[in-house]
């Protein structure tokens, strides 16, 4: 099992001083953390009623959400080993040709250290603001994945879909990783999504599901991959369970101990949000040592 970190909220420890904040990820890289995942919202509207979780208000939710690929590029320039990605990138809000170019460039810059979780998001406002079709967001997402993979495979290349269409396109350089970086999808395991994930993606990253729900969804996707003739042994399963709480207090020890339960259902990547467990960077290295020790024990 790999350990990834989601930096969400940790910039507050430094008063949004991103140069100081970058030092954290140099430490994580040196300690042996496997990956980092940035979140993504391009713009946010005031109506949060469709969000799967409750927030205190728009000021809380919308505060300081950086563009993920730009930040990953900065982190990639000061690290050597750690994988760089998203959880979740709203891929359909970006032109597929531009997104493919950005990710390929990042993959070249980092020597092949990229991996992305993509999804649709939940707010109609974001799509309206980008003049993108909210009702077609699922089809647009999977077309974007297919178009990127086509652009990462060879040049020139043709792609003809409902939303994306090009002929004889060159997008160089190609990524270091053959065929491009792994793409995981962060959507619910409905029958239609299971089919699309099994056909077009390299893994699944559900958000907010229980252990049992995750195991059930993963088994459906693996079975569909096998049915389609794909190698299910290469399937990636990434989770970011909510931190376990004892009343109002986060129980970091129990959260770390729960990793073994997730490993038992085939989870390949377990993600922590350090800011859920720490109020400042003071205990960051000790926190990393604890989760990495459990990772190594499970391996």
N, C-alpha and C positions, 0 to 999 in steps of 0.2 A: 504494500500500500504506500502511495505517495502522500506527502503532506503539502497542502497548498495554503496560502494565506490570502485573505481578502483585506486590503488596506483600509476599507471603508471606515471613516471616522478618525483614523490615526493621525491625519494631518492636523487635527485640532490640538494635538499634544504640542505642536510647534507653532501654533498661531498661524497656520496656513503657509509657513515658510517651507516651500517645497524643496529648496536646496538642503535644508537641515533634515527634512523628512526622508530624502533619498538615502541618508546614512543608515536608516533602519534596514533598508533592503540590501545594502552592502553587507550588513551584519547577518541578515537572514541567508544571504548567498554563501557567506563564509562558513556559517554553521551547518549548511547542508540541507536547508529547506528546498523542497522539490519545485515549487511553483508559486506564482502570484496571480491573482485574478482581480481585475478592475471591474467595477460596475459601470452602468451606462444609462444615461437619460440625456437626450439631445436638448430638449426643452421640456418644461413641466407646466401643465395647467393647474388651476386652483382646485378643480373638482377631483378629490381623491377617493370618491365613493366606490370606484371599481377595484381599488387595490385590495389584494388578498389579506393584508394585515392592516391594523389600525395605526394611524400616525397622529401626533398631537396637532398637526396643522401644516399648511403649505410651507411656512417658514422652516419647520423642522425637516420636512421631506426634501425640499428643493435646495437646501443649503449646500453650496460648494461641491457640485458634481462635475468633476473634471472630464475632459475628453480622454477616453481610455487609451487610444492608440498613441496619442502624443505622449502621455505619461509613461506608457510602456517603453517607448523609444528612449526616453530619458533614463529609465531604470536599466534598460538593456545596455546602455552605453557605460554604466558604472558597475555592472555585474559580469560574472563569467560563466556561471553554471545554471542558475535558476531559470525555470521555464516561465514564459510570460504569456498571459492570456486574459480572458474576460469571463465574467459570470454575472450577468449575461450581456452580450452585445446585441443591440437592436439593429440587426444587419439590414433589415428591409428599409430602414430610414436613410440608408446610404446608397448611392449608385454602385451597382455591383462592380463595374470596371474600376472605379476609384478605390473601393474597398479591397479588391483583389490586389491592386497595386500597392496600397498601404501595407497590407499584411505581408506581401512578398518582400517588400523593402525591409520591414522589420525582421523577417526571417533571415534575410541575407545579413543584415547588421549584426544579428545575435548568433550567427552560425547555426541556425536551425532550432532555436529555442522557443518556438511559439506553438500555442495550442489555444483554440477559442471555443467558448460556449456561446451559442447564439440563441436568440428567442424573439418573440414578437412584442413583448411588453404588454401593457394592459390599458393604457390610456389613449382614448380616441384623439385627444387634443394633440398629442405628439405627431400623429399621422396627418391630421388636418393642417398643422403648422408647416409640415414638409410637403404638402400637396400629394400625399401618398394614400393609397386606398386602404382604409382601416378594415373594411369588410373582406378584403382579399389578402390580409396580412399573413395568413399561413401559407398560401400559395406563393406569395411574394418572397417569404423567407426561404422556402425550399428552392425556389428558382434562383435566388441569390446565391445559395450554397452551391448549386449545380454550376452556375455561371462562373463563380470563383474557381471551383475545382477545374473547370475546363480551361480557364485562363492560366492556371498553374501547371497545366499538363504539357502544353506545347504551344508553338507559335508558327504560323498563324492558326487561328482556331475560329470555328463557327459555333454560334449558339442561338437557338430559336425557341423562345418560350412565349407565354402569354404576356408577360410583363417586361421581359428583357430579350433583346434581339440584336445580334451583331454577326457580321460576316468578315472573315479574313482579318481578325484582330490580333495584333501583336501586343503583348504585355510583358516586357522584359525589364529586369532579370526575372527568371523563374525562381521560386523559393528554393532554398537549400534542401529542404525536405522534399523528396520525390513525390510529386503529385500534390504538394502543398501541405500545410500543417493540419493536424487532426482537427476536425470540427465536431463538437458535441452539441446537442440540442437540449435546451431547457424548456420543455413543454410537458403538459400532462400526457399520460399514456393512454389517450383515447385510441380507439381502433384505427382511425385514420392517421393519427400521429405516429402510432407504432409502425404502421406500414411505411410512412415516409422516413422515419428515423432509420428503420432497418434498411431501406433502399439507398439513402443518400448521405447518412451521417456516419461518424466514427464512434459515437457514444452518446450517452444520455446523462443529463445533469438536472435531476428534478429538484425543485425548491419546495420546502414546506411539507414534504410527505413523511409519513411514519416509516419506520423500519420495514414493517410488513407491506405497506403500500409500495415502497421502493422495490422490495424483493419481487413482488408480483409484477410490477411494470417491467422490470429488467428481464424477467423470465419471458414475458411476452415478446419483447424486442429481440432477445437472443433466438427464440424459436422462429420468429419471422425471418431473421437473418439466415438461419439455417435453411429454411424453406426456399429462400431466394438464392441459395448457393453461395452466400457470403460466410466468411470464417468468423463465427461468433466468439472464438477464443481471443480475438483481438478487440472485442467490445470493451469500451471504456465506460466506467460507471463512477461518476463524481457526485459527492454529496456535501452539503453544507448544513448539517443539523443545527437546530437552534441550541444555544448553550443551555445546559441543564441548570435549573435554578433551585435553590433552597429558600423558599419564600421570595423575598425581593433581591436576594443575593445570588450572583452567578457562582455555581459550584464548579470551579475549573477542574478539580481533581476528578469529579464524577464525569465531566464532559470528556476528559482525556481517556478515562477508563472505558467509556462507551465505544471507543474506536474498535474494540475487538468484536462487538456485536455486528457492526457494519462490515468489517472485514469478512465475517462469516457468510455474508450474502453476496460476496464477490465485488465489493466496492474497491475500486483501484485508486481513487483519490479522495481524501478526506480534507475538507476545508475548514479552517478556523478564521474567525474575525478577532484579531488581537484586542481591538477596542471594546469588545464585549467582556473581556476578562481583565483588562488593565485600564487604569485611569491616567497613566502617564507612561513614558518609555522606560521608567526606572527598572521595572521588572521584566523587560522585554527579553533579554538574553536568557534569563532563568526560565521564562515561559517556553521559549523555543527549545531549550534543553529538555524540558519535561515532555513535550509532545514528540520530539524526535527520538527520545529514549523509548517511548511506547511504540513508535513506528518500527524502530529497530528490533524491539522485542517481538512484535508480531511477525516480522519478516523472518 
